[in-house]
Amino acid sequence: MSDPKPIIWMQPEKPTRGPTPTHSRKEIAAVAIKIADAEGLEAASVRNIARNLGSGAMTLYRYLPTKEDLWAVMIDEASGFEPQEPSGDLRADLTILARRRRESFLRHPWLAPLLATRPIIGPNYLRGMERDLAVLGGAGLSIEDASDVLNLVYSWVSGAVQAELTERQNADQTGVDRDSWRMRMRPYLVSLLETGDFPHLSRMTAVAEFAAPDEQFEAALAVILGGVEARYSTAPETD
């Protein structure tokens, strides 16, 4: 069995011999991202990318030989890199981190599902992880605790955004948004709650306020960060 081909980041972008490449991985990734953002990940095929670049499909395989390679550079380019200096305030810094991640996932709806299926170690993504670990280290967390907190926040934001995007997609496809669905379900739920068999649900329903996605995100984030802050408080002890 032959050795597996090195991952795309270990393959030289420019050949040592022959003509200078017409395109770059960054340029190809940018076009692929634009297509995926507008039409979905499956639309970002080599054929469609080549058409947008005015190139031949076979030519692009010289830059990115496999679909996995294409996805890797798309993820890394979409991840980008924004600096963040540690403030020493764990809750404030994690809030910035979580919001930034959500905004990226909403800007690129295909990104969170794709990231959930494979570990990516592209340069931008690694710089982002290094930044986040440094931010949490600046708040006093050990590297082990920082890793645990990042895994929690990364996973929760990914799941929350995927649920939000799925709901939005369902509404677009069916023409029935969340509020319309609730109104349709209301008579059924009321009939059940009136039996008295669901006292806790009845109390919850009486005070429930159906917030917009932004508000839901912030409310849940506050709960999570409250728990993180309580567990990993770095405030000095007082007598």
N, C-alpha and C positions, 0 to 999 in steps of 0.2 A: 504494500500500500504506500502510495506517495505521501509525502508530508503535506498537511493542509496549507493552502495559500495564506500568507500573512494577512492580518486584518488590514483594512483599507488605509489606516493611519500609518502603517509600516511600509506601505508601497509608495515609491517616489511618484510625485504628481507629474513631474516633467521627465521625459526620457533622457538618458544620457547621450543618446545618439538619435539622429533623425530630425524631422521638422519640428519646429516649436509648436506646441499645442495651440489650437485656435481658442479653446475655452478653458475654464478652470472648474475645479470641483465646486468652488463657492458659487460661481455663476450658474452652474447646472442645478445646484441645490436651491438657489434663489428662485429659479424658474419653476422647479418642481414644487416648492412650497406655495408659490402663487397659485398654481393649478390645484393643489390639494386643498388649500384654503377655500377656494371658490367652488370646487366640484367634488371634493372627497379624495381620499388617498388613492383609491383604485384608478382615478382619472390621471394620476401622475405617473403614467406609463412612459417608458423610454420613447415610444413612438410620439406621444404627445409633447414630451419635453423637446425632442429633436425638432418637431414641427415648429415649436415656438422659438427655438434657437436658429432655425433655418439651416439645420444640419441633418445628416443622415442618421438613422437609428443605430446602425452598426458602428458608426463613428463614436457614439457615446459610450459604447462598451469598452473602448480603450481607456476611458476615464474611470468608469465605474462598472466593473465586469459583471456584478450580480445585483439582484434586487436588494439583497441585504446591504450591499455597499451603498446603494442609493439611499435607502432608508437611514443608514447610519449618518451620512452627511446631511440629510434633511433634518434629522433630529438635532444634530449638533449645531447646524446653522440656525434653526428655529429657537434653540435654547438661548443663543446669544450669550452675552456676558455684560452684566451691569455691576459696577463696583458698589460695595457697601462697607463702610467703615464701622467697626464695632462701637457701640455707644456705651456698653456696659449694662444697659437695661435689657434684661433677657426678654421680657414680654414685648417691649417696643420693637426690638430687633426681629423677633419671630413674627410679629405682625407684618412688618415690611416684607419679610421673606415669603410668608404665605400669600400675601396679596399679589406680590410680583409673580409668583408661580401660577396663581389662578388666572391672572391677566394673560400670561403667556399661553395657557391652555385654552382660554376662551378665544384668543386671537388665532390660534391654530387648532381647530376642533379635533383633528386627527392625532395630535401630539400625545395627549395623555393615554389613549388606548394603545398607541404604538409603544410608548415607553414602558407600559405595564407588561409587555410581552418579552422584553429583552433588556439586559443591562447594557448601557451604552457608555463607552469610555472615550468619547471624542474630546478634543482639546477644550472646546468651549464648556462642555458639560463638566469636565474635570476642574476647570477653573472656577465654575460655579460652586461645585462641592467644596473646593478649597476655601473659597470665600465664606461659605456658610459655616464651615467648621471653625474658621477663624473668628467669625462673628460670635458664635456660641462660646468659644474659648475665651473671648474677651469679656463675656458675662460670667466667667468663673467656672464653666463646666469642664470636666475632664474630657478627654477624647472619647472615652467609652460612653459617657453620658451624652455628649454632643451627638455621637452617632445614633444613639437610641432616639433622641428627640427629633433629629432630622428624619429618620425613618418614619416616625409617627406622623410628623407634619407633612412630609412628602406623600405618604400613602393616603392620609386623610384628604388632602387637597385634591389629589388625583381622583379619588372616589367621588368626592363632592361635585367636582366639575363634570365628571362623566355622567352622573345622575342628572345634573342640570342640563347638559347638552342633549341627553336622551329625551328628557321631557320636552325640550324645545323642538327636537326633531319630530317627535310624535305629534306635537301640536301642528307643525308645518304640514305633516303628511295627512293628518286626519281632519284638520280644521277645527279641532276641539282642544281649546287650551285648558289650563289647570282649573281656572274658575268655572268654566262651562262644565267640566267633568264633576266638580264638586256639587254644582247645582243639580246635575243629573242624579248623583248619588244621594243627595240630601234626604229625599223622602224615605228611602230604604234605611239609612242610618238612623233617622229619627224614630222610625217604627221599632228598631231594635233597642235603642236607648230608652224608649218609653216602657220597655218591659221591666226595667229595674235590675236587669242582670249585669249591667255594665256601669256600676257606680263611678269608677275611676275615669272611664272614658267619657261619661256624662259630664263630670266635673271639668275634664280637660277641654271638651268641646265648648262648654259654656264660656271659657275664658280664652279660647284659642284665637289667635290673630294670624291670618295667613299672610305672611310677609313676602315681599319680593325676594328674588334670588340673592341680591346683594345683602339684604338684611338678614336672610337666613344664614348666609355664609358668615357674616360678622358675628351673629349670635352664637353659632356653633364654635367659631374660632375662639371666642371669649371663654367658653366653657373649657375647651381643650387647653388653652394657654393658662387659664386659672389653675388647672391641675398640674401643668408643667411647672408653673411658678411656685406652687406650694411644695412640690417634690424637690425641686432643684434650687430653692431660694439661696441666693448668695449674699443676702443682706447680713451685715455683721450682727452678732448676737449682742444683746444689751442686758445689763444686770437688772 
